[in-house]
Amino acid sequence: MQIYKVGGAVRDRLLGKPVTDIDWVVVGATAEEMLANGFRPVGADFPVFLHPKSGEEYALARTERKSGRGYGGFTFHASPEVTLEEDLIRRDLTINAMAEDDQQNLTDPYHGQRDLEARLLRHVSPAFAEDPLRVLRVARFAARYAALGFTVAPETLGLMRELSESGELEALTAERSWKEISRALMEDQPQVFIEVLRECGALKVLMPEVDALFGVPQPKAHHPEIDTGVHTLSVLEQSALHKQPLTVRWACLLHDLGKGLTPEEEWPRHIAHEHTGLKLIKTVNERFKAPKDCQELALLVGQYHTHGHRALELKPSTLLELLQSLDVYRRPQRFEEFISACEMDARGRKGLELRSYPQADYLRGAATAARSVAVQPLLEKGFKGPELGEAIKRERLKALKAYKEEAST
C-alpha cells in the first residue's frame, strides 16, 4: 500500500498558496485492506474512505471509462493493479494531475509543474472531452488563477468548444452546474469565468440570456463601455473587488437580462427592461435551482435597480412602495444586499469604478424613517385589521415626506 497526496494540495503548495483541502490516493490496496486499517467507506460509485483519525478522504487508485452521457456517465475500476500514473491520467488538468509522497517527492507524468510555470490550464488527455462538467471547472480555475496570469491552453479551449457543441452540456444536472457556478462566482475574478464560457461557446448553451447581452448597446452618457455584456462583466468584477456575498454576485450577473430582449430599432434605449427581464431571471433561477435567497434578490434587483439609482429623485410614495417591496421591516440583510448590488451596478461602468454612491445612505435613512413609525399609538386609537395597515402606511408616508424635505435642505 502506497499513499500519495494528489491534486489541489500539490498544485497550491507549488504555487505558494495556502493548502486547505487535501485529497489522498491509495495505490496497491484493496477495499478490504482499507477497512482492516480502520478506514470508513463513503463512496457510492467508487471506493472512497475516511481516515479513522483525520477524517480526510482517501480514494483507491482507479481508472474510468465513458459509459453514458453527462457528468455521471462513467464506469470506474479500482484494484491494487491500477498504477498512480493510470489514476492521474483521468484527471482534468495537468496542474491537478501531480502527486507527492510523504517525503514531498513529486510524481508529475503529465508535466503539470511545467504548465504551472507557463501559467497554462491544459487538459491531461483527450478523455477530457468525455466529461461536460470540466468545461465549467476549467472556466472556474481560470477565474481563480487569472490574477497569477493563467490562461486556458488553445487546444484545451478547442476541446471545451467541442463539448459545448456536442449537446453534452445539456446532460448536466442543475445541482452539479450550480455547484460549479456558485463556486466560480465566489472566486477573485468571477468575470473571467463568464468570459471563458463565452469564448468556448458554453455560455450560449448554459445561459443564453446572459450571452445575448453581448453586442447590445446602451446610452454612452450612462454607460461609457456601451456594450451591455461588457457592463455585466464589470459589475461582476466590482462585486468581487468589494467582497460581496454570493446573493449579490448572482443578482449582479442577472440584473440587466431584459436588455437582451430590446428590439434593435429601440437601441440604445431599453425602456422597461426591468420588467421584461423578470421572466428571464426567473427562468435562469429555475434552470439552476439557485437557492431561495439568491433567487429572491436577483428578482428584486432586476426589477428595482433603477429605482435604487434614482433614489434621491423618487417621490415619497414611490420610495414607500420600494421599501414595502423590499420588505425592509423584516428583511434588513436583504435590503443591504439590494443596496450593494445597486452600487456595484453603478460602479461597473468604464471610468466610473470609483464613483461615490450617495443613494446607499439615502436609502438607509429612508428605511430608518419608515421603521421609526410606532404601531402602539395607532392601536390605542382603535385601528385594527386592514384599517391598521392603512394607518401605518399613512404614517410611514408622512415620515418619508419629512425625511425627504430634511435631506434636500
N, C-alpha and C positions, 0 to 999 in steps of 0.2 A: 504493500500500500504506500503510494506516494501522494503527498498533499501539496497543492500549489495555490498561491494567491493569484487570481486572474482578473482580467477586465479593468473596470474603472479604477480600482485601488492602485493597480500598477501604473495605469495611464496618468492618474493625478499625482502620484509620487514623482514620476519622471518630469511632470510639468511644474513641480514645486508647489502644487496646490494642496490644500488640506484634504485628507482622506477621511471620508465619513463612513460609507457602507463598504464592507469587504465581502467579496464572493470567493469561495474556495471550490476547487475541483479536485476530485479524488481519482487517481489513476491506479488500476491494478487491484481493485477491491470489488466485492460483491455486496449486495444489499444485506445479506445475512451477516457478513463481517461487520458492517456498519452498526447493525442492531446489537451485535455481540459487544461492541465497544461503547454502547450506551447512547448512540445517536437515535433521535426520534424521527420517524418518517413524516414528511409533509407533502411530498409531490404526488399529485394525482396522475399526471401524464407521464412523468419520468422520475427516476429516483433522486429525490432531494431530501436531505436530512438536517435536523437542527442539532448543533453541538450540545452535548449534555450540560456544559457549564456556561459558555459564552452566548448560546442561543443563535449564533451565526449560521448561515446556510452553507451546507456542503453538498455539492452535486457530484454524482458519479460521472466520469467521463463518458460522453455519448456521441453518437452520430445521429443524423436526421435525414429523412427522405421525404420529398414532397409527395403528398398523397391526396390532396384536395385543395379547395380554394381558400384564400384568406389566411389570416394570421394563425389559425388553429389547424390548418390543413397539412400536418406533418406527422410522420411516424418516427418514433425515437427508438434507438437501440443502445442500451447500456450494457457493457460487460467488462470484465477485467482485461480483455484483449484490446480494447479501444485505447489508442495512444493519446498523449497530450496534444500532439500536432493534429490528429484527427478531430479532437474536441475543439481546438481553436479555429480550425478552418470553417466551422459552421457559423462563426460569429460575424457580426455585420461589418465592422470597420477594422482596418489593420491596427489602429491605435487602441482598439478594445480586444485585440487577439494576442496579447502578450501575457506571460505568466512568470511568477517568481517562486523559487523555493524558499525554505526558511533561512537561507543564507543570502537572500536577495540576488541569487544568480538568475539572470534573465533568460527566458526562452522566448525567442522572437522569430519564428519561422517565416512570417509574412511581412517583415520589415516595418513593423509599427513604429519603432523608435526613429527610423529614418523619416517616416511620414510626420511624426511629431515635430521633428526638427524642421521639416519642409513646410509645416503648418498646413497639411493636407488631410482632408477627410476622404479616405479611399476605401472601397469595398475590398473584402478579403478574397472572394472568389465569385464566379458567375452565379453561384447559388444565392447570392444577394437578391437577385431578381425574383426569387420564389416567395419572398415574404413582403407583402404590401406595407406592413407596419413600418418597415425600415425606411420608407420614404419620409414618414413623419419623424422617425428617430434621427435620421441624418440632418433634417432641417432643424430639429431641436438642438443637436450638437453644434450646428453652425451658429445658432443663436447664442449658445453658451460660450463658445470659444472665439466669437468674432473679434472681441477686444484683443485677443492674442494674435490676430492676423490669420486665423484659419479660414480656408475656403474649401468648397467641395470640388474634388478632382473631376475634370471634364468627363472622364469615362464613367465615373460613378453617377454623375448627373445624367448621363445618357441612359444608364440602366433605370434610374428613377423616372425618366421620361417614358421609357418603355412600359414600366409598371403603371404609370398614370394613364397611358393609352390602352392598356390591356383589359380594363374593366375590373381588375383585381381589387382596386381601392374600394369599390362598392361592397366587397365582401367583408370589410372591416366592421366590427360591431361598434355601436355608439359608445359603449363603455371603454373599449380599447382606444378608440380615436380620442375621446375626451381626456383620457389619462395622459396621452402624449400632448394634446393641445394645451391642456391646463398647465402641465409642467413647462412647456415651451414658453407660454405667456409669462411665466414667473422667472424666466432667465433674464440676464442683464440686458440683452438686446433682442427682445421678442419680435421686433420688426423684421429682423433677419430671417426668422422662421417663416414669416409670410412671404418675404422676397424669394426665398429658396423654393417654397412650394409653388409660387407663381412661375419661377424660372423653369421648373421641370413639368409644368402643366397640371400639377396636383391640385392647385388652388381652384382651378376651374371645375374640377370634379368634386372636391370636398366642400368648398364654399363658393359656388358660382356667384352668390350675391355680393361677396367681397371682391372677387375677381372682376366683376362688372364695373367697379368703381374706377378702374384704371383707364385713363383716356377721357374721362368725363370732366369737362372744365367747370370751374367755379369763378365768381367775380374776382378779378385781380385785386380790387380795393380791399376786400376782406381776406382773400387767400392769395398772397404773393406767389405761392407754389403752384397755383392754378389747378393742377390735377387732383381730383378727389381721392384717388388711390394713394398718391404720394402724401396727401394730407393725413389720411388714415394711418399710414406708417409712422408719420411724425408724431401723431397723437399717442400712438402706442409706445413710441420711443420715449416721449415725455413721461408717460405713466411709469415706465421702468426707472427713469432717472430720478423720479420723485418717490420711488419705493412704494407704489400703490399696491393694494391687495388685488387678488385675482378678480373679484367682483368688478372693480373699477377698470381693470385692463380688458376684461371681456366686453364691458359696456363701451369702452373706447374703440375697440375693434368694430363694433356693430352700429355705432351711433348714427352714421350717415348712409345706411343702406338704401334709404329712399331715393337718394340722388342717382342711383343706378337705374331708376325707373323713369326719370325725367325725359320727355321726348326731346330729340335733338334740336327741334325748332325753338325750344324754350331755353336752351343753353345760352349763357352760363348761369341763368337764374334757376332756382329749384324751389318753386312755390309749393308750400305744404309738404315738403319732403319728410317732415317729422311724422306726419300721419300716414303717408304712403309707405314709409319704411317699417311701420309696426308689424305688418303681416310678414314681411321678410325676416325681421328679428325673431318673431315667434317661430317661424319655420326653422331657422338655424338653431335656436334654443332647443327645439324638439328633436331635431336631427341628431344632435349630440347628447341629448338628455342631460343638459347642463344642470348643475344644482339650482335649487329654487331661488337662492339669494342672487345668483348670477343672472338667472332669467329675469327676475323682477327688476333689478337695477338696469339691465340692458334696455328693457322696455320703457322704463321711466326716463332714462337719459335720452333714448331715441325720440321720445315724444316731447320732452320739455327742455332740451339743452339750449334751444334758442331763447326760451323764457329765462333761463339762467343768465345768458349773456346780456339780456335786456332788463335784468332785474331792477336797475335804478330808474328805468322809464316806466315800469309796469304800474297800472292803476292799482290802488289798494284792493279793489275787488278781485282783480286778476291775480294779484300776489296771494290773496287769501285762498283762491282756488288752487294755486300751485302748492301752497303749504298743505292744504287738505289732501291733494292728490298724492303728495309725498308722505302723508301721514307722519308729519314731524312730531306729533304729540306722543306717539307710541314707538316710533322707529327713528330715534335720534342718530344712530350709527349710519343707517341707510341714507339719511339726509346729508350727513357729512360726506358719504361716498358719492352722492349725486353732485355735490358741490365740487369735489375733487375731479370727477370726470369732466364737468363743465370747464374747470380750469385747465385741465390737460388739453381739451379741445381748443381752448383759446390760445394756448402756448404752442400747439402743434402746427405752427404756420411759419413759413420761411422768414427768418429775420425777426420774429416776434416771440422767440422762445423765452426771453427774459422779461416779457411784459408783466406789469402788475395786474392783479385781478381783484379790483375793489368790490366786485359783485359778491365775492365769497363772504366778506364780513357784513355786507349789507343784508344778504340773505339770512345770515346767522342772527343779526339784530332783529330782523323781521320775525323770525321764528320765536325769539325770546319775547318779543312784544305780544305775539299771539298766544304764547303759552302762559303769559302773565295774567290772563283773564281768569278770575276766580269763579268757580261754579257755585260755591256755597251761597253767596248773596242772591243768586238767581233762584236757587231752590227755596230760599227763605221768602222770596217774593211770590212763591206759589207756582213757578214754572215747572212743568213736568212733561215727559214724553216728547213728541215732535216739537211742541212749543218751546221746551227747554233747549232743544237743538238749535232752533231758530234764534233764540235769545243769545245763546253762546256765540253763534255766528255773527250776530249784530255787534256784540261787544268786541269780538276779535277784529271785525272790520273797523270799528271805531279806534281800537288800539293801533291798527296798521296805518290809519289815516294820520293819527298823531305822530307815529314813528316816521312816516314819510315827510311830514312837514318839518319835523325836527332835523331830519337828515339833510334836507335841502337848504337849511338856513346856515 
